[in-house]
Amino acid sequence: MKKGNWIIFVVNGLIAILFGLLALLVPTETIVTLTKYFGIILLLGGLIMFFFSYKNMKAGKTYMLLMAEAILAMVIGAVIAFYPKGSLQIFLILVGIWAAIMGLLQIIVAVQMRKKVSNHSMFTLNGVITLVFGLLLFYNPMGTIKALMVVIGLLALAAGVLLVYLGFKVKGIKE
């Protein structure tokens, strides 16, 4: 590792610290902003796909599937970009339903495996955690995501501090 690369660690660490602080101090706004950016990226991707499907149409190539995907991506991207909080809540509810169903299925499988596997309790615990997470997302999507943002914020802060520390350690290495 080159000594001159220390600044990369420091900059990445400072970005992680900034993100961690935002996630801790304004979790709802941070996740809504991230959702909005995701919508914009999806919208731009749809526009690019639409451009290429149009080029295919002009060239006499197949284009319908790509154009349909492009239009769908643009519509979903626009909805997410312009209504991020509502889109996020709907998405989280759907994830909650999925997680609750998966948790129940994992518990059923764990019960069926109890005579075949010695530590089936770990499978059961995984199912219970997944089920509880799903129910929390389903019944209180924004509260659950705010709690997750706090955890993510703490992890980002820790990673950022470690990266800054590592950067200065690398800077101090004698070549």
Disulfide bonds with the S-S distance in Angstrom:
none
